[in-house]
Amino acid sequence: RLLGMVDKMDKTVVKLGLAAAVTTAACVAAAVLLRSRGKGPVKGKAPGKVAAAPLSAEEEAKKVYIYFGSQTGTAEQFSSDIKDDCDAAGIAAEIIDLEEFDEERFCTHKNVIMVVATYGEGEPTDNAVQFSRWLKEDAEQGCLAGMKFTVMGLGNTQYALFNAMGVLCEEKFQALGAEIFYPRGVGNDAEDIEQDFQDWRDGGLMEKLQAAVSGNNGAPPPRKSSISAEVPTPDDVLKKLSLEISLHPTEKEARMAVDASVHDGGASTLEKFFCSATRAKVAKVYQLRQQANLPQGLSTVHVDLDCTGTGLTYQTADNANILPENPPELVQWFAEKLGVVEQLGSYMSFKKGPHASSIVVKKPWRAPCTLEEALRRYLDLSLLPPKRTLADLCAFLTSENEHSTLLALLRDDAALKALRAPEFALSFREFWDIFLSSIKIDVSVFLQICLRQTARPYTISSSAQEHPSVVGVTVSMVRSPLDKEGSWLEKFKAMEAGGLVPPGGAAKLEASRKYDGITSTWLSTRLQEGDEVLVKIAASSFRLPKDATKPVAMVAAGTGIAPMRAFLREFSLEKQQQVGKKMLFFGCQHKERDFLYKDEIQETLDNGVLTAFIPAFSRMQEKKVYVQHKLKEHGDEVKQLFADNGVLYICGANAMGNDVYAVLRELGLDVDKLKKDKRIIEELWG
């Protein structure tokens, strides 16, 4: 059932079952026309969407609609988990991608659950742009009267406008006449978003939902236990498969194996990225630091991606979402564990599987592609998977002791959370080695349940006017030692003694461990000219004033220089028109070690494009000096800039941004009003 036989002549292809791990049971069968951010119709059914059969008033009152706005797939998966709970409770439920938002249909719903993520600086996710615009601008007063709803908002406290979409939905829905039946949940990706969701989900959601759909407070039917208490069987996992994959020795043979019921495009949010991202070629990679040290993680590079002929366009200082690749040695390690080393070069084709519930299913990525490419590019083999994936893997353990130990761990939220703590950060490979040594899982199942890779955003550091077909990004390597004092290893040993780790598990961990950021390490150490990179552009809040006479001040630290470098390139092109004052505050450790774009900045000073450059080299004197200190020293100039209707841009870490705001308030400036008026524009991260 898991894997077809390969004959001795290697002519029979291997049949593998595959589906997106986060494909929802209620995905629309027909292909949906993808709409770009900020464009397309709002009223009426989405283009290409088949209208749903109307429900009776009684059926509509008892049905629940779960809408998701997702950028990385988390909100989509949480929606699927809620639907599972509804199915177990006997509640009719449907999951709907906000990309398919239909105003007229939405206003007829009686019971709605919104699972919405916030993207960037308080913006909606790509698939929720039309819905957000309708909610803010076009929704008619009272249009949601009679609706009961709740919201699970997802975000990251490393960004200033945390959970803005969740708050917007709650406030606007109530203003439009809807009634909230369960308190809004808040998921924080900077900590433990899975636990946040589980706490919200297990805090009485189904009980309140049952009361909402039944119109009384009676006890709901028993629902199945949460994933922490119950592990699926192998058959349960197999029933999730909606595709079969065949492996072929040549690309030609793979292309000949066509199933008309399998369409391109990807079923989930992340898979849609795989299928729609631009394939750009690396034009340049060069070191920006004066003193780089790769073993210590001291590397910052500039990468130029050539998008000529791809149709990709961008605006200066937009964001480039880049899909990382797993390191070759990690791909090889997992291939060995899965027993597919000899098949890595085989090409895949797709056909609809026997468990598919839809007439049409979607490929999870572009085909044909090799098994090696799927493992390298589309699966997250680095981070410890979410609990639901670990539960699926647990189903295929052959050791009863390992099975019971992992089940005990899955039931202990605190212990599992400890393994994900930044100070310990157990990797997927380490977890597999310790907890899954007896696993017998077919590669087909692994491809299905493994977490999909997520693109990482980088602010573009090139000028669209200077090079419209070249996307430049600035990347600093992330490498940090883990558990330097050994305290977490001692906790791990205690977990082993308590039966939450298999015997001998702690001994498998290396004494000296480190965390390497998968994307930054790939871009900083392995990327070569001519390599292919998957990239998509997302809009940024950074936009230069249309009036070139307005003064501009830029505050950046480290790789926060990226959008400022793009602006400087733009200023150089428009030197004759750029008459307003241009100031740059830039912070790094040492002018002879990590002064990024040093020569370019000096050139803009020499040619008069940059009016003033105020560096803060924090390690060049006994007392550390940062950009906020320099900003305070030049407080009169900063105040004058705002008096002259100027704009201040801030890019860097949240801590730096908070310190800058503190200085601006000390100067007597109304930061909140300036931000509201878009005269202070920020892009901050943790």
N, C-alpha and C positions, 0 to 999 in steps of 0.2 A: 504493500500500500504506500510505503514511503518512497520507494525508489525502484524503478524498473531495472531489469538485468542488462548488463553490458555483455554482448557476446564476445567470444574469443577473437573474432576478426575485427573488433572495434567498429563494426558497421551499424550495430543497433544503437540508437541514441539513448541517453539516460533521460528518463522522465522525472522531472522534479516538480513538486508542488510549490507554488510561490504566491504569496499575496502580500500586499502592503500591511505591515504590522498595525498600522493605524487606519486601515480602510474601514469605514463605518458601514453598518449593515443597511443603512438607508440611503446609500449613495444613489443619485439619479442615474438611470441606465443610459439615457441619451447623452451624447457629447454636449458639453456646455461651452458656448462661445466665451472665451476669456476676455474680460474687459480691462482696459488700462486704468491706472489710478486717476481718479478725477474726471473720467469721461464715461460716456455711455448712458443709456436710459435709466431712469429711476422708477417711473410708473409702469404698471403692466408687467406681464411675465417676461422673464429674461429671454433674450434672443436665443432661439433654438431649443428652448425648454418646453417640454410637453406639459400642458396644463393638467393638474391633478384632478381626479374625479371629485366632485363636490360631496361633502359629508352632510348628513342630516344634522339638525341643530343639536340633537341628543348626542350624536357621535362626536361632534365638534367640542361639546362641553366636557367630554371625557378623554379627549386626546391631548397629549403633551407635545409641544414642538420645541426641540432643542437646537438653537442656532449657535454657530460658533464663528468667531473671528480669530484666525490663527495665522501666525507668520512662520512658526517653526514646527507646528504640528501638535504642540502640547494641548492647546484648547480643543483641538479636534479629538485627541485621544480621551481627554476628560469627558467630552460629550458622548463618546462611545461607551465609557464606563457608566455614565448616568443612564444611558439607554439600556444597558445590561440590567441595571437595577430596576428600571421600569418593566422590562420584560419579566423579571423574576417576580415582581409584584402584581403582574397582570394588568399593567397600565399601558394602553396603546401609546406609542411614542414614535416620533420621526425626527431624524437629524437632518438639518439643512445648513449647507454652506452659505454664509452671508453673501458670497459672490452671486448667489441665486436669489437674493432678496427681491420679493415681489410685494410692493406696497399694498395693493388691494387685498391680496391673500393674507398678508401679515395682520392687517387690521381686523380680520375675522376671527383670529385665534382667541381662545379663551384661557389657555394655560401655556405659558412660555418660560423656558429657561434659557438665559443668555450666558454663554461661556465665551468671554471676550478678552483678548490680550491687548495690551497697549504697546505700540511700536515706537521706538525712538523717543523723541521729545513730546510725549503725550498724544501721538498720532494714532489713528486706527491702523490695523493691519491692512495689507494690500487688498484682501478679499472683503474688507468691511468699509471701504471708502465710500461707496455709493450709499450704503445704509447710514453711515455717519452723517453724510451730507443731508439725507432726507430727514434724519432725526433733528438736526440743527436748523434746517432752513425750510423744508417743504411740508413737514407733518402738520396736519390740520388739527386745531384745538379739539380735544374730545375724541379723537379718532381711535384711541385705545380704551375707551370706556368699556367695562365689562371684562377686561383682561386681567388675569392674575399672573404674577411673574416673580422670578427671582433672578439674581445675577451672580455669577462667579467671575470675578475680575482677576486677570493675571497681569503681572508686571514685574518690575525690578527696581528696588529702592536705590540702586546705583544711578538711576535717572531721576531728574528733578520732578517731573510730572508723573509720579508713580500711580499706576492704576487709573489713569484718566478716563479710559473708555468704560470701565466698570462704573465709575462714578457718574459719567455722562448718561449711561443707560438707565441707571436707577433714578436719577433726577428727572430726566426727560420723560421717561415712561410714566412716572407719577404725575408730572405736569400735564400729560396728554390724557389722563383719566384712568390709567391702569392702577391696580392695587397690588402691593407687594405681599407675597404669602410666606416668604422665608427670608431671613436676613442675608444681605449681600456677603459673599465670601471674598476673601482677599488672598491671592497666591503670590508669594514673593520668590522670584527665581534667584535672588541673591542669597537665599537661605535654603529652605527645603519646600519647594513648590508642590511636590508630590504629597508631603505630609499636610501642608495647608489645605490642599484639595480634599484629602481623605478626612481631615477633621471636620471640614464643612459638610462633606457628603454624609458622614456618619453622625452628625450632630442633630439629626431629625429631618433631613431633607425629604426622604420618602414618606415619612409620616405626614408631614405638612402637605406634600404633593397629593397624597391619597385623599386627604381631607378636602383639598382644593377641587379635585376632579369628582369627588363623590358628594360634595356639598354638605358634609357633616364631619364630626370629629371622631367617628368610629375607628376602631383599630384596623390598620391595614393588613392585608394578607402577609404572611411571613415572606421575607425576601432572603435571597441567598447571602451567605456571609461575604464580607469584603475579602479582597484578594489576599490580605494578610493572614486570613484564617483558613483559606481553602485553596488548594492547588489543583489545577485542571489535570485531567488524564491525557495520555497521548491522543486518544480519539477526540477529546475536546479541542486540542490544538489543531489536529488535522482538519476539523470541520471549519476552521477559519480560512482555509486555503481556497482561493477563487481562481487560481491559475495553475497551470502546469508548465514547467520549463523543460525544453529538450536541449541537450548538449550535442553539438555537432563538431566534427574535426575541422571543418572549413567554414568561412563566412558565407560562401556561396550556398552551401547546403542549408545553413541557418536561414538565409533569405528565402529559400524555396519553401520552407515550412511555415505557411501562412494560415492563420485562423481569422476569418472575417469578423468573428464576434469579439476579438481582442483589438482594442483601439489604442492609439497613441495618447499621450497626454498625462499619464499618472493619475492615480486614484486619490492620493492624499495630498496635503499641502506641500510636504517636502518632496514628494515624487513629482508634483507639478513643476517644482523648481528644477529638478533633474532634467525634465523633458523640455523645458522652455528656456533654460539659461543659455546665454551666448557662449560659444566655444572660442575663446580668444587665445592668441599665441603670445608667449612671452617674448617681448622685443628686447628688454634690457633688465638686468638685475645688477645693482651695484651698492657697495657698502657706503654708509653715510658717516659712520663713526671714524674718528681719527685713530682710535685704539680699540679694535674689536677683540673679543676673547670668547670664542664659541663654547669651550668647555664650561665657562662661567655664565654663559647665556648672555654675554654682552655683544649683541649684534643688532644693528638697525639697518635695514636695506630699503632702497627705493626700487619698486618694480613697475615697469611699463608694460601694459598689455595692449597688443595691437589688435584692434577690432575692425580693421579695414574689410569692407565687403560683407559684414555681418548684419548691418542695419541697426546696430546699437548706437544710441545717442545718449548724451548726458549734458548736464549743466555743471559749471564749475562748482566744486565743493559738494556735489552730490555724494551719496554713499554707494560704494561698490560691495555687493554681497558676494563673497567668494567662497566656493565649496572647497574645503580642504581635502587632502589625500592622506590615507594611512601610510606609515612608513613601510617599505618593502619587507623588512624583517618581521613586522607584526602581521602582515598579510601571510607570509610564509608560515609563521607560527600557528595561526588559526587554520591554515590549509592542512598542516600536518595533523592537528587535533581532529579535524573533520575528515581526514583521509582522502583529500582531493588534490594533493600536490600534482599528480600526473594529469589532472583535468583542468588545471588553471588556464591553459591556453585554449580550451574549448569554447565555442560560440553558443550563445543561448538563443532560443526562439520560444515563443509563448503560445499557449492555447488555453481556452477556458477549462477550468477544472470541474470535477463532478459535484463539488459542494458550492459552486457559485450560485448565488441567489438572484443575480441580475441577468438580463438578456445580453447585455454588453458589459465587458470588464476592461480594465485598463492595464497597460504595461506599466511596471513600476519605474522603468527607466528606458532610455532609448535602446533600441535593438537594431541589428545584432551588437552585442558586446560580449567580451569574454568573461568567464567566471572570475578571473584575476581582476579585471576592471571593476566588477561589482563589489568585490571584497575591498579593493583599494579605495574606491571613490564613493560608493553609495551607502556603505554600512559604517556605523560608528563602532569601531573596534577598540576604542581608547577608554571612554568613560564607562564607569559602572552603570549597567542598564537600570531602568526603572523597575519597581517592584513587580509589575505585571509581567515583564519579560523574564525576570528571575523565576517567577512562579511557573511560567511555561517551560523554562529550562529544567526546573525541578522535576517536571513530569517524566523526563527521559533519563533520570538517574537510575542506575542498575543496582547500586549499593543501598540497602535498606537503611544502614547507619547514616550514610551521606544524605539520603532523602529526609530522614527524620531530623537531622541536624539543620539542614537548610530550611525545612518547614518551621522549625523553632525560631530560626533567625527572622524569617519573613513575618512571624507573629510578634516579633519584638521590634517595634518601631524605633525605639531609642537606640538599640544596638545597630540596626541597619543605618540609621541616620549618622551614627558615629563613624561608620566606614566611609561615608561620603564627606566627612568633615574636611575642610581645606587643609588642615594640618596633617591629615592621614591620607586621604584621597586614594583609596584602594582602586586600582585600575581593573578593567574588565579581564585582562590577561591574568593578573594576580588572583582575582576572584575565581576564575575558571580553574586555575592551578590548585587552589586550596579547596574549593567547595564542589567542583564539578569533575573531579578526576575519574569518576566512574560513568560519565555520561556517554550514552550511545544515541546520538542524534544525527539524522540524515541532513546533509547539507541543504536539501530542499526546505526542511523545516527551519533550519537556522537562518536561511536567507529570508524567510517570511517573518520570523519573530524578532530578529535582530533590529535594534533601534536604527533608524535612518540617520545618515549624516546630515548635519545642519550647517548651512552657510554662515559665515561670520562677516559682519559689516565693517568696512574700512572707509573712512572719509577720503574722498578722492583728492589727491594732491597735485593734479595737473590742471591746466587751463583748457576748457573746451574750445575757446576761441583760437588758442595757439595750436592745439593738436586735437581736432574733433574726433579722430578715430583712435586716439591713444588714451587709455585710462591708466593714470599713475596712482599708486598707493604707497604709503609709508608704513613699514612694518617693523616693530621691535620684538625681538625674541623673548618669549616668556619661559623662564626656567627658574625653578626655586627648589631648594632642598626640603624634604619632608621629614617630619618627626625628628628634628635635629637632636632633641634631648632624650629621645627614646621613650617618652611617656606614653605615646599612643601604642607603641609596641607592647608595653606592659599591660595596657588596657585590653589589647588583642589577646594576650596570653590569658588574662582573666576571663575573657569571653570564651576562650577554648576550655578553660577549667570549668566554666559554667554550662558547657554543652552547646554553645552557640557557634562553635568553630570545630571542624573535624579534628581529631587527634593528629598532632604534628603540623597543623596548619600554620602556626606562628613561626615555626622553624623554616618554612618555605619563603618567608619574607626576607629580603636582603636587609642587612643592617643599615646600609647607606642607600636611601631611596631619593628620587627627585621627581618633580612634576615638570613635564615639558608641554607647553601649549601646542596642540596638534597643528593648528593653522600657521601660527607664527614660526614654529620650528621648520615646517615644510617650506614656507616662503623664504625663510632666512638661511636655510642650510642646504636644501636639496633642489630648489628650483633652478632650472637652466634655460638659457635662451632657446626658443623653439618649442618648449613644453606647452601643453594645452591646459588652460584653466577655465573652469565654468564660472561665469559671472553674470549677475543681474544688477541693474541700476535701480536705486530707490532715491526718492527725493529727499533733500536735506533742508533744514531750516536756514542754512547759511546762504544768504543772497546779498550781493553787494548793492548799495543804494543806486537807484537809477540816476540820481543827480550826482554827477562826478565832482561837484563842488563841495559836497558834504565831507567833513573830516571823518577819518576812520582810525580807530585804535584797535589793535589786535593783541590779545593776551594768550600765550600758549606756553605749555611746558612739555618737554619730551616730544612724543609723536603727535601731540596736540598741534604741532607746527604744520601738520598736513594741509588743512584748508587755508592756512595763512600763506603757505608756499604757493598754493594755487592762485590766491588773490594777488600775490606779488608778480606772478607770471602774467596775470591779466593786466595789472597796473602797467607793466613794462610795455605791453602791446598798445595800450591806450595812453601813452605818456603825455601826448599833447592835450588830451581831454581831462586827464586826472590832475585837477588843480587844487583839490582839497588836501588838507594835511593828512599824512599817513604815518602812524606810529606803531611800532611793534615791540611789545614786551615779551621776551623769550627766556625761559628758564631751563637750564641743564646743569650737570655737575661741574664740568670743567671745559674751558674753551679749547683745550688741546686733546680732549678725549671723546666727547660726545656732543659736539657743537654741530647739530644737524643742518645741512644745507648752508654751511658756513660761507663758502665762496659765492653762492647765489645771493645770499643776504648782503654780503659786502658789495656785490655788483650793483644791487638796487640802491644801496647807499651812495655809491660812487656816481651813478648816473642820475641821482636826484629823484628817483621813483619813491624811495622810502625817505620820509622827512626826518624821522628819528628812530633809532634802534637802541633799546634799553635792555641789555642782557642781565640776567641774574645767574651767576655761576656759583652754585650753592657750596661747592667743596674747595673753593680757591682761597678761603680765609678761615680763620678759627671759628667764627660764628657764621652759621649757615644763613645764606641770603636767598630768598625766593621771590618769585614775580610779584607777590602781593606787597612785599617790602618796597620794591622798586616803584610799584604803582602808587604807594603812599608818598614816596619821595617826590613824585611828579603829580601830586594831587591837584595843584592849581591848573596844570595843563589839562588834566582829565576833566576837571569841572568846566574849563573853558570849552573843551570839545563838545560837551553836552549843551552848553550855552549856545554854541554855534550849530545846534541841531545835528550833531554828529552821531555815529553809531559805534558801539563797542562789541567786539566779538571775543568770546572766551571759549577755549578748547583745551581739554585736559582732564585730569582726575577730579572726582567730586570734591575731594578734600581741598584741592587748589581752588576750585570754583567757589567753595564756601568761604575760604579765606579772602578771596577777591571781593566777594559781596560784602563781607564784613568791613573791608577797607572803604568800599564805595559808600556804605552807610555812615561810616565815620566821617566821610567827607561831606555828609549832609545830603546825599543824593537819594531820591525815592526809587529804590531798586525795583520794587514791584511794578510801579507805574512805567518805568523805563522798559521793563521786560514786556509788559502788556502792549506798549506802543511800538514794540519791535526795534527799540533803540539799544537794547542789550540783547544779544543773540548768543545762545550758549549751545555747546555740545559737550556734555560731561559724562564720564563713566567712572565705575568704581576702581 
